[in-house]
Amino acid sequence: MAQDERALVIIPTYNEKENIRLIVEQVLSQAANIEVLVVDDNSPDGTAGIVKEMSQTQPRIHLLSRAGKLGLGTAYIAGFKWGLDKNYSYLIEMDADFSHDPKELSNMLKAIQEADLVLGSRYIDGVRVVNWPLSRLFLSKGASYYVRIITGLPICDPTGGFKCFRQKVLKTINLDAIRSNGYAFQVEMTYEAWMLGFRVREIPITFADRHAGQSKMSGHIILEALWMVWLLALRHGFRRRPSLAVKPDA
């Protein structure tokens, strides 16, 4: 990444006071041209207050506060629009709970130099998941196969949420037309980028279960993902792009 290019790491939060200070500090420590935007959904535990306090002494920390718990997808859309308005070259999705390792950011920013969208993959060259029960692992792997069969999206980990976009990808996708709000949001964004012909690349990451706090997974989120995959395929008439559009990095 050139010195005059800036990367914005977008971290949605709801009740992440146990993680937020340390995750922000570790993200910023990776490079001087990385900044953080925390999109907080009015966390009752005071997460936003911690971020606001940190931002008073660190200009690379930004806070976008929302009125309530509006969902993961809308949080990222709000963060993307904020970052595009401020002309960041790269916009990165990342969880607040240390399931995504900040040390992987340098690998992502290196990979994006030859791609338009980089996905941190848990399932390249084996399974790279730590401290998950088998039931959740089977659910995640099953969801990956489900997405690939219905949409033709040829990637190993379509539901992963650690990813880096070039600015031009988010400017080209109609963000106001994105309909998913749970984990299906990750599939929809990658699928739209792929169908538009952007270069998508997967790189291996190790995914660890959350450091502290409670998971946001719910039955509603799973149901949304099941029907949204069909909607995506129907939207594009079950058309496929060549598999060479995606270049896994094993």
C-alpha positions as CSV (number, residue, x, y, z in Angstrom):
1,M,0.0,0.0,0.0
2,A,1.4,3.4,-1.0
3,Q,2.1,5.9,1.7
4,D,-0.5,8.3,0.3
5,E,-3.2,5.6,0.4
6,R,-5.4,5.1,3.5
7,A,-7.2,2.1,4.7
8,L,-10.3,2.3,6.9
9,V,-11.2,-0.7,9.1
10,I,-14.9,-0.7,9.9
11,I,-15.9,-2.4,13.1
12,P,-19.6,-2.7,13.9
13,T,-20.4,-2.9,17.6
14,Y,-23.2,-3.8,20.0
15,N,-22.1,-4.3,23.6
16,E,-18.4,-4.8,22.9
17,K,-16.9,-2.9,25.8
18,E,-14.8,-5.8,26.9
19,N,-13.1,-6.0,23.5
20,I,-13.2,-2.5,21.8
21,R,-10.3,-0.7,23.4
22,L,-7.8,-3.5,22.8
23,I,-9.0,-4.4,19.3
24,V,-8.8,-0.7,18.1
25,E,-5.3,-0.3,19.6
26,Q,-4.1,-3.5,17.9
27,V,-5.6,-2.5,14.5
28,L,-3.9,0.9,14.6
29,S,-0.6,-0.6,15.6
30,Q,-0.4,-2.5,12.2
31,A,0.4,0.5,10.1
32,A,0.4,4.3,10.2
33,N,-2.1,4.7,7.3
34,I,-4.7,2.5,8.8
35,E,-7.7,4.2,10.5
36,V,-10.7,2.8,12.4
37,L,-14.4,3.6,12.2
38,V,-16.5,2.0,14.9
39,V,-20.2,1.9,14.0
40,D,-22.0,1.5,17.2
41,D,-25.7,0.6,17.5
42,N,-26.4,2.5,20.7
43,S,-24.8,-0.2,22.9
44,P,-26.2,0.0,26.4
45,D,-22.9,-1.2,27.9
46,G,-21.1,2.1,27.0
47,T,-19.1,0.9,24.0
48,A,-19.5,4.2,22.2
49,G,-18.3,6.1,25.2
50,I,-15.0,4.2,25.2
51,V,-14.5,4.9,21.5
52,K,-15.3,8.6,21.9
53,E,-12.8,8.9,24.8
54,M,-10.1,7.2,22.7
55,S,-10.8,9.4,19.7
56,Q,-10.1,12.5,21.7
57,T,-6.4,11.6,21.8
58,Q,-6.1,9.6,18.6
59,P,-7.2,11.2,15.4
60,R,-7.2,7.9,13.5
61,I,-10.2,6.7,15.6
62,H,-13.7,7.6,14.4
63,L,-17.1,6.9,15.8
64,L,-20.4,6.6,14.0
65,S,-23.3,6.3,16.5
66,R,-26.7,5.0,15.4
67,A,-30.0,5.2,17.1
68,G,-30.5,1.5,17.9
69,K,-29.7,-2.1,17.1
70,L,-30.2,-1.9,13.3
71,G,-28.2,-4.9,12.1
72,L,-24.8,-5.9,10.8
73,G,-25.5,-5.2,7.1
74,T,-26.8,-1.7,7.6
75,A,-23.9,-0.9,9.9
76,Y,-21.4,-1.8,7.2
77,I,-23.4,0.1,4.5
78,A,-23.3,3.2,6.8
79,G,-19.6,2.6,7.3
80,F,-18.9,2.2,3.6
81,K,-20.7,5.4,2.7
82,W,-18.8,7.3,5.5
83,G,-15.5,6.0,4.2
84,L,-16.3,6.7,0.5
85,D,-17.2,10.3,1.4
86,K,-13.8,10.7,2.9
87,N,-12.0,9.0,0.0
88,Y,-10.3,6.0,1.7
89,S,-8.5,3.8,-0.8
90,Y,-9.4,0.5,0.9
91,L,-12.3,-0.3,3.2
92,I,-12.1,-3.4,5.5
93,E,-14.8,-5.3,7.3
94,M,-13.7,-6.7,10.7
95,D,-15.3,-8.1,13.9
96,A,-14.7,-6.5,17.2
97,D,-14.4,-9.7,19.2
98,F,-10.9,-10.9,18.1
99,S,-12.3,-13.7,15.9
100,H,-10.4,-11.7,13.2
101,D,-6.7,-11.3,14.0
102,P,-5.5,-7.7,13.4
103,K,-2.1,-9.1,12.4
104,E,-3.8,-10.3,9.1
105,L,-4.4,-6.8,8.0
106,S,-1.0,-6.4,6.4
107,N,-1.6,-9.6,4.4
108,M,-4.9,-8.3,3.2
109,L,-3.5,-5.0,2.1
110,K,-0.7,-6.8,0.3
111,A,-3.1,-9.1,-1.5
112,I,-5.5,-6.2,-2.5
113,Q,-2.7,-4.8,-4.7
114,E,-3.5,-7.5,-7.2
115,A,-7.2,-7.8,-6.5
116,D,-10.3,-5.7,-6.1
117,L,-11.8,-7.7,-3.2
118,V,-9.8,-9.8,-0.7
119,L,-11.6,-12.4,1.5
120,G,-10.1,-13.8,4.6
121,S,-10.9,-17.5,4.3
122,R,-11.3,-20.1,7.0
123,Y,-11.5,-23.0,4.6
124,I,-8.6,-22.8,2.2
125,D,-6.2,-25.8,2.5
126,G,-8.1,-27.3,5.3
127,V,-10.2,-25.9,8.2
128,R,-8.7,-22.9,10.1
129,V,-11.2,-22.5,12.9
130,V,-10.3,-22.5,16.6
131,N,-12.6,-23.2,19.6
132,W,-15.8,-23.8,17.6
133,P,-18.2,-26.6,18.5
134,L,-18.6,-29.2,15.8
135,S,-22.2,-28.2,15.3
136,R,-21.3,-24.6,14.4
137,L,-18.5,-25.8,12.1
138,F,-20.8,-28.2,10.2
139,L,-23.3,-25.3,9.9
140,S,-20.7,-23.0,8.5
141,K,-19.2,-25.5,6.1
142,G,-22.7,-26.6,5.0
143,A,-23.7,-23.0,4.3
144,S,-20.6,-22.6,2.1
145,Y,-21.6,-25.5,0.0
146,Y,-25.2,-24.3,-0.2
147,V,-24.1,-20.9,-1.5
148,R,-21.8,-22.4,-4.1
149,I,-24.4,-24.8,-5.4
150,I,-27.1,-22.3,-5.8
151,T,-25.2,-19.2,-6.9
152,G,-22.1,-20.7,-8.5
153,L,-19.9,-18.4,-6.5
154,P,-16.6,-20.3,-6.6
155,I,-15.0,-19.4,-3.3
156,C,-14.3,-21.6,-0.3
157,D,-15.7,-19.3,2.4
158,P,-18.6,-17.1,1.1
159,T,-20.0,-16.3,4.6
160,G,-16.8,-15.0,6.1
161,G,-16.8,-11.4,7.4
162,F,-13.1,-10.4,7.2
163,K,-12.7,-8.7,3.9
164,C,-11.0,-5.8,2.1
165,F,-12.6,-3.8,-0.7
166,R,-11.0,-1.4,-3.1
167,Q,-12.9,1.9,-3.2
168,K,-14.0,1.4,-6.8
169,V,-15.9,-1.8,-5.9
170,L,-18.0,-0.1,-3.3
171,K,-18.6,2.9,-5.7
172,T,-19.8,0.5,-8.4
173,I,-22.1,-1.7,-6.3
174,N,-25.5,-0.1,-5.6
175,L,-25.3,0.0,-1.8
176,D,-28.8,1.2,-1.5
177,A,-30.0,-2.0,-3.2
178,I,-28.3,-4.4,-0.8
179,R,-31.1,-6.2,1.0
180,S,-29.4,-8.6,3.5
181,N,-28.8,-7.5,7.0
182,G,-27.4,-10.5,8.8
183,Y,-24.6,-12.8,7.8
184,A,-26.2,-13.2,4.3
185,F,-24.9,-9.6,3.8
186,Q,-21.4,-11.1,3.4
187,V,-22.6,-13.4,0.6
188,E,-24.5,-10.7,-1.1
189,M,-21.6,-8.2,-1.2
190,T,-19.2,-10.8,-2.5
191,Y,-21.7,-12.1,-5.1
192,E,-22.4,-8.6,-6.4
193,A,-18.7,-7.8,-6.8
194,W,-18.1,-11.1,-8.6
195,M,-21.0,-10.7,-11.0
196,L,-19.7,-7.2,-11.8
197,G,-16.5,-8.8,-12.9
198,F,-14.2,-7.6,-10.1
199,R,-11.1,-9.6,-9.2
200,V,-11.9,-11.6,-6.0
201,R,-9.1,-13.3,-4.1
202,E,-9.2,-15.5,-1.0
203,I,-6.3,-15.6,1.5
204,P,-6.0,-18.0,4.4
205,I,-6.8,-16.8,7.9
206,T,-7.2,-18.5,11.3
207,F,-10.6,-17.8,12.8
208,A,-10.9,-17.9,16.6
209,D,-14.1,-17.9,18.6
210,R,-14.9,-14.5,20.2
211,H,-12.5,-13.2,22.9
212,A,-15.3,-11.9,25.2
213,G,-19.0,-11.1,25.1
214,Q,-21.9,-12.9,23.5
215,S,-22.4,-14.1,19.9
216,K,-24.9,-12.3,17.8
217,M,-25.9,-15.4,15.8
218,S,-29.7,-16.1,15.8
219,G,-32.3,-18.3,14.1
220,H,-33.5,-15.3,12.2
221,I,-30.1,-14.6,10.8
222,I,-29.8,-18.3,9.6
223,L,-33.2,-18.1,7.9
224,E,-32.4,-14.9,6.2
225,A,-29.3,-16.5,4.7
226,L,-31.2,-19.5,3.4
227,W,-33.7,-17.5,1.4
228,M,-31.4,-14.7,0.4
229,V,-29.1,-17.0,-1.6
230,W,-32.1,-18.0,-3.8
231,L,-33.0,-14.3,-4.3
232,L,-29.5,-13.5,-5.4
233,A,-29.5,-16.3,-8.0
234,L,-32.9,-15.3,-9.2
235,R,-31.9,-11.6,-9.5
236,H,-29.2,-12.6,-12.0
237,G,-31.2,-15.3,-13.8
238,F,-28.9,-18.0,-12.4
239,R,-26.2,-16.7,-14.6
240,R,-22.6,-17.6,-13.8
241,R,-19.3,-15.9,-14.2
242,P,-16.1,-17.9,-15.1
243,S,-14.4,-19.4,-12.1
244,L,-11.2,-17.7,-13.0
245,A,-12.7,-14.5,-11.6
246,V,-11.8,-15.8,-8.2
247,K,-8.2,-16.7,-7.4
248,P,-7.8,-18.6,-4.1
249,D,-4.4,-18.2,-2.4
250,A,-3.8,-21.7,-0.9
